[in-house]
């Protein structure tokens, strides 16, 4: 696709480069939210006549692109083996994220699991309880996005700029 390498792509090379940076930052953020268990590639397409680029994502289950067109794979998001629950190490962290007391979360989990008040509660049982209630899942997901993902928004933009600056056209 290219015969020479430019250190930085500018809007003279790709008219819509700023839009692509923003779009790629959104894609990178989505990867962090979705925690996709498959490799997902970002493809770059370029029309030299119009100097316009576009991006597409492709879930690449086998790890090798079989699409035979003029795309360039500019980024591969490796499979994620964690889910949002893995970001919380203890019942207390779940309670904090859900904005309830640890004791209330333990009692609700006991009730859900039909356990006695003297039965101990394990982290996995709390996860089962949270998964049983869409409101709790949504609240935990919102906390994960706010705390673990959105705090890195600037990094998504700089990472997108870095990725796109390496494109050869």
C-alpha positions, 0 to 999 in steps of 0.5 A: 500500500505504500512505498515510503514511510512518513513519521507522522500522518497529517490532514494533508495525507488523510483529510479525515485524520482527526475524525479517525483518531476520535473514532479509533479512541472510541473503538479502543475504549469499547474494547476495554468495556466489552472485554471481548474473549476473541482477538479483534482487529481494526482495519484501515482502508485508504482511498488515495484519490480522495485522501479519505481513510476509514476504519472497520473492526473484525472479530478474528476468532482464529487469529488470522485475517482471511479477508482479502482486500486492501485493508491494513491491520493497524491494531489487534486487541488481544483476547480478554480472559478477564471479566468485570468481576475480576477487577474486584478482589473482595466483597468489600470492593463489590459493596463499595462499587454498588454503594451499599454496606458490606454487611447488606451485600452479605445478607442479600447474598445469603438470602439469595443463596438460602444460607443461614446467617452463620454461613460464610459468604465467598466472593463467587457467591456474591458474584452469583447474586450480582449476576441475578439482578440486572440493576446490580449488574448495570451499576457494577458495569457503570462503576467499572466503566467510570473507574477503570475505563474512563479514567484512561480516556486521554490514553485512548486518544494518545494511543489512537494518535500513535497507532494512526501515526504509524500508518504507511500510505 
